[in-house]
Amino acid sequence: MAFIDSTVVNVALPAIQANFHATVVDVQWVVESYGLFLGALILVGGSLGDLFGRRRMFVVGVAIFAMASVGCGFASNIHQLIIARSIQGVGAALLVPGSLAIISSSFDEQSRGQAIGTWSGFTAITTAVGPVLGGWLVQHASWRWAFFINLPLAAAVIAISVWRIPESRSATVARVDWLGALVATLGLGGLVNAFIESASLDCGHPLVFGSLIIGLGSLIAFVFVEARETSPMVPPALFASRSFTGANLLTLFLYAAIGIFFFLFPLNLIQVQGYSATATGAAVLPLILLLFLLSRWSGGLATRYGPRVPLIIGPIITGLGFVLFAVPSIGDSYWTAFFPAAVVLGLGMAVAVVPLTTVVMNSANRDRVGAASGISNAIARVAGVLAIAVLGIVMVDAFGARLNSDLAHFSLPPNTVHDIQADETKLAGLQVPASLSPGTRAEIRESVRQAFLFGFRLIMLICAGLSVASAVVAWLLIPGSEADSLR
């Protein structure tokens, strides 16, 4: 449910933007509100599972997620949608770490890699179905049905969980670190709000500056809170493991790149390339199917060769995929432009994802698998949240710079130029003033599309750089053999 929802929502974003006449800041919050609460509270979710029972909290998370999906589907404005998405994030914070913790507590270290590989495969296949089904629903029914499809899934998940999943809990976790959760949420929320709002407000604006100060101050306080907490949700002892620290730093870089890619790519295909929502959902199928088909194979790579080799090679291949996504122009064929890039990106992620997850889970003893799972997932989600917030600013600035350069070649009245520039935060969803002649409007629309493509290419190259940084981290910090992973 959590994996399918992230891809479905990205495909639905252009329709949501058009329906609510939203800016890119509003659209960012549709994604970020979910990711913010998931990223901040997933640590609590792991601890709650360790304390009260992993199956119990998993089922509670699914129920909350389903009810919030109903709220998303019935939202009458962008603000109601953002609130419902926030509640979805709370539900996902309970169910996501619960799923991995249940697996890790049910399998020994020798078979855990293949078990996680199977888990990755099934999440990949549902993720593959999600964009296509969601795109079809957006195109032929409404974007609201992209949320309603969670309801039958939730019913099935709860029934199977009660029927087949054994309960498990930690013998050592005594309480939940609520203060740490509050400080972490304030820290991440402050930073994300500052970065997103700075796209439309001056950096010296009290809202931007104040949010930044609150965010940074809270994150600094979080370090001290966790050091003094008797049952911290981020146990400092876990980071004594070099492989755990390296794997999570690698996750930060790699998932930052993936997060901004899946935010911008559907906007590119639908608003710039002219794809339908269904075709956009199908466009990422090669990437997701490769993750599914190769997940069990990649699960054995860390056991056979040690985790270091796949975690160097995988991000490098992923970086090449991002470079290939920076090449296509407007109107290029999918099969010659986007398909090869999707295949290369999917191959790189398939090589890296399962060994990365296995290293994280093997770096913690069984009583702390909930916390380890929570930290790993939190960093992956926070990476995406921060990437969309920070690189969203880069995208808006690059788009605006290129568009303003093109507008200088048109003989437009100053008030018309001002109206266009005021809507730059809508990116390719920008509406050209109807007062202009049809020919001029068509030329400006083309300039808008080219400006978006310019910014998209820049972001893809940054993503490639983040992927290479992930490979460097693996080379420096990830152990060469499975036996070294606890060091």
N, C-alpha and C positions, 0 to 999 in steps of 0.2 A: 504493500500500500504506500509506504513512504517513498520508495524508489519510483513507482509508477507516477505518483503525484507530481514529483519534481519535473519530470519530462513533459507530462501532459500540460502543466501550467505554462511552461515555456512556449509550447506551441500555441496556447490560447492567448498569450500576452498581446499580440497585435489586435485581436478581436476585442479584448478587454479594454485596450487603449482607445479603440475607435468607439466602443459602446459608451464609455464614460468620459470621452474627450479628455483623456488624461495625458499629462506630461510624462517624460521618461522618469522623472523623480517619483511620480505616483506609481508607475509600473515597477520601478526598483523596489518600492516599499511592499508591493504585492509579493515579491520574491523574498525580500530581506526580512520582513516581519516574521515569516515562517522560519527562515534560516537563523534569525537572531535568537528566537526562543528555543529552537532545537539545539543550536550550538551552545547556548548558555546553560540550558537545563538538562541536556543529555548526560552531563556529569552526575546530576542529582538522580536522573533516571537509572543510571547504573548502580548507584549506591542504594536507592530504594529497592531495586531488585535483589541486591545482595542481602538487604536487611529483612524485607517483608516477603520475599519469594519472587523469583524471576518470572515464573509463569503468571502469577497474579498481576504483577505490574505490567507485563506484556499485554494481557487481556484488557486491563484498565486503559492502557494507552491506545489500543485499537478502538475501544468504545468512544473515548474522547475525540479521537481523530475522525471517526465516522460522524459524530454529532456536529463537529466543526465543519465538515464537508457539506452538510446540509445548510449550515449558515452561509458558507461561501456561495452555494448554488442559488440561494434566495436573496443575496445581497442586492440592495437597490441603489447603492452608490459605492464609489471607490473606497470610502472610509469604512463602511461596513465590511467590505471584502477584506480590507487589511486587518481589521479586528478579528474576523473569523479565521484568517490565515495565521494570525498569532496563536489562536487557540489550537489550530492544527499542529503548530510547532510544539506546543506543550504535549499533545498526545504522542507525536512522533518521538519526543525526547524520552518517553517511557518505553515505546515499542522497539525502537532501533537498537539500543544497547542490549535490551532484553533478548533479542533474537540471537545475537552473537554470544552472549554470556551463557545462554541455554546450551548452545552447541559446544562451547568450550568446556563447560562443566560436565558434559555428557560423553566426551571423547578424550582418550589419552593423547599425549603429545605426539605419538607416532602416527596416529590416524587423523589428528586434528586438521592437518593441511588439506587432505582430501575432503574432509567434512566441510571445511570453510570454502573449498573450491566448489562443492556441490551447492552450498548456500549462495555463492556468488553467481553460479550458473542460473539458478532459478530466479534470483532477483534480476539478472540480466534479461531473461526471456520475458518476464513481466514488464520490465522497462522497455523492451522492444515492442511489445504489444501496445503499451500505453500511448506513445506518440501517434501511432497509426490510428488506433481507435479514437483517441482524443481528437486528433486532427479531423477525422471523419465526422465526429459529433459536432465540432466547432463549425465545420463547413456546411453540414446538412441539417443540423438542429440548432444548437446554441453552445456557447462556451460554458454555460452553466452545467451542462451534462458532463463536462470534463471532471466536475466535482461529484456529481451524483453517482458516477460509476463506482465510487468507493464503497457505497452502501452494501451491495451484494458481496463484495470482497470482504468487508468487515464481518458480515454474518458468517461467512464460511470460515474465516480465520478464527473467530471466537469458538465456533463449534469444534474445529479440529484441535485447537489448543486445549480445551477442556477434556477432549476425548483421548488425545494421544501424547501430550507433553507432560513429563513428570515434573513435579515441583522441586526446586532446589534453592538453597540460600547459603550465605556465608556464615561461618561459625565465629568470625572475628569482628565483623562490622557491627557496632553497637548503636550508632545513631546517625542521623542525616545532617550534613553540613549545610544548614539553611542560610547561615550568615555568608558562607562562601558563595552560595548560589546567588544571593541577593547582590553581593558586590560584583560578581562576574557578570551578571545581567546588566547592572548599571554601567560597568566598564565597556562592555561590547556595545550596548545600546547608545551610550554617549559617543563613542567613536563612529559608529555607523551613521548616526543622525548627523554628526558634524560633516562627514564626508559627503553624504547624499545631498544635504541641504546646501552645501557650498557650491553645488552645480548651478543653483539659481540665486543664491545670496552671496554677498561679499564675505570674504574670509574674516573680516573684522566685525561682522554682524554678531550681536550678542548671542543669538541662538547657536550660531556655528562655533564661536569662540567658547561660549559657556559649555556646550556639549563636549567639546574637545577636552577642556579642563576636567570636567566630571569623568569622562571616559578614561583619560590617562591616570587621574588620581585614584580612581576605583581599581584599575588594573594593578597599580603599584600596591595599593592596600591589600589586594587579593593575595599577593605573594606573602605578606606578613600574616594575614588571617590564616592561610593554609599552614604556615610554619608553626602557629600556636595551637591549631585545632587538633583535638585528640582523635577525631575520626574525619580527616580531611577528604573531600571528594577528589582532590588531586594530591595523592600522597607524594610528598617530596622524595620518598625512598625509591619510588618507581623510576625516577629520573637518574638514579645512581647507575642504572643500567645504560651502558653506552649505546646498545642496539635500540633500546626503547626511545632514548632521546633522538638518535639519528633517524629512526623510522618516522617519528612524529614531525621532525623538521622537514623531512622529505615530503611527508603528507601535506604540510602547510604549503610548500611551493607547488607541488603537482596539482593539488585540488583547487588552489587559487586559479591556476590556468584553466582547468576544466570548468570551474564555476562561471567565469566570465564568458567562456566560449559558449556554453549552453544558454546563457542569457542573450547574447548578441546574435548567434547564428540563426535562430528562427526569425528574428526581426530582419535580418539580411535576406533570407530566402523569400519571406512573404512580402515585405514592404519595398524591397529593392529589386530582387530577382523576379518577382511576380508569381511565385509558387502558391498553390493552394495550401490550406492547412493540412489536408491529408497528405499531399506530396511532401510537405515539410516534415511531417512525422515519419514518413517512409525514408527520407533522405539520410537519417541517422541510423537506419537499420543495419547497414554493414558494420558500423562501429559496435553496436550492441550485440549483434549476432556473433561477432568474433570473441567478445568477452564471454558469451555463453558457451560457444563451442570449444574454446581453449582453456576454460577455467579449471577443469579437473587436471588437464595437462600442466598448467602453470602452477597448480597446487603442489605438484611433485618436484618442481624445479629447485625450490629452496632445500628440499631434502637431498636431492641428488647432487647439486652443484654448490650448495650453500646459498644464502639469500643475497649475498653481495653482487654476484654476477647479474642475475635478472634485474636487480634494482638499479644497476648502472645502465644496462642495455635498454630496458623498458622505457625509462624517461627520455633517453636519447632518441629512440624511435618515435616516441610521442612528440618530441620537439620537432622532428622532421615533418610529422603530420600537420602541426600548426603552421609550419612554413608553407606547406602545400596549400593550406586553406587561405593563405595570403595572396595566392597567385591569381585565382579566377577573376575575370572582369564581368560586367553586367551582360547577361545574355549568353554566356558560355554554356555548353552542354553539360548536364549533370554528370554523364558517364565519363567525360574526359577531364572535367574540372574538379567536381566535388567528390565523386566516388573514389578515386585513388587516394585522396586526402583522408577520407573517412576510413578506408581500409588500413592505411598506415597508422592513423591515430588509434584505431581499435586494436591493432596488433601490439602497439606500444603499451597501451593500458592493460591488455590481457597479460602481457609478460610481467607487469609490475604489480598489479592490484592484489592478487592472492598471496604472493610471497611477502608483500608488505604487511598485509593483515596478519599473516601467520607469524611474522617476526614480532609484531606488537603483542599478540596473544601469548606467545611462548616466552615473552620477557617478564611475565608476571606469574606468581604462583596461583593455584586454583582459587584460593579464597579472595583474590583481588581481581579476578577476570572481569567482573562487572565494572570496576573502576577503570581497568586498562581499556576495556571496550569503549567505555564512556569517553575517556580522554582521547582515544584515537578518532572516534566518530566526531567528537566535539571539534577537534582541530580541523578535520576534513570540512565540516560544515562552516566553521568560523572562517576558514580560508576562502570558501566561496563567498561568504557574506562580505568580508573585507575586500575581496577582489572586485566584486560588483560595485561596492561603494567607491573604492579608490580608483580603479580603472574606468569606472563610469564617468568620473570627472575627466580623465584623459580622453575618453571617447567624445564627450560633449565638447571639450575644448578643441580637439582636432577637427571635429565636424564643423564647429563654428568658424574656425580659422579658414578652412578650405571653402566653406560656403560664402563667407564674407569676401574672400579673394575673388570668387566667381561673380558675386553681385556687383563688384566694382566695374565689371565690363558691361553692365546693363545701365541704360539711362532711366533709372527709376526715381520717382519722387521720394524725398527723404522720409516722409511718413510711412510709405510702403516698405522701404528698407527697414525702418524701425519695427514695423509690425512683423516682418519676417524674422528679424533677429530676436524679437521677444518670444518667438515660438521655437527657438533653436533647441530647447530642452526636450522637444518632442521628437528630435532626430528625424528619421525618415517618415514619421507620421505627421510632419509639418504640413499644414494646409496653405497652399499658395493663395494670396488674395484674389478673390473673384473679379475685382475691378480691372485686372490686367487683361490685355488682349489674349486670345487663345494661343497664339504663337509664342508670346512671351511667357505665358504660364507653363507651356510645355517645356520651354528651354530652362526655366527656373526649376521645374520638377526634376529635370535631368541633372541639374546642378546639385539638387538636394540628394539625389541617389548617388552621385559621384562623391559628394562630401561624406556620406555615410560609408561608402566603400573605402575611402581614404582612411577614415578612423578605424574601420574594422581591420584593415590590413595592418595598421600600426599595432593594434591590440594583439593580433595573432603573432606578430614578431615578438612582442613582450611575453606572450604565453610560451613561445619557443625558448626564450631566455630563462623563464621560470623552470621549464622542464630540464634544461641543461643544468641549472642550479641544483635540481633534485638529484641528478646523476652524480654531481660533485659531492653532495652530502653523503650519498651511498658509498662512494669511493673512500671517503674520509672516516665515516663513522659506523657503517654497517659491517658486522663481522663476516669473515670469509666462510665460516662453517656453522652449522646449526648448533654445535656444541658450545660455541662461543656466545650464543645469543643472550645468555643470562648474565654476561659480564658487564 
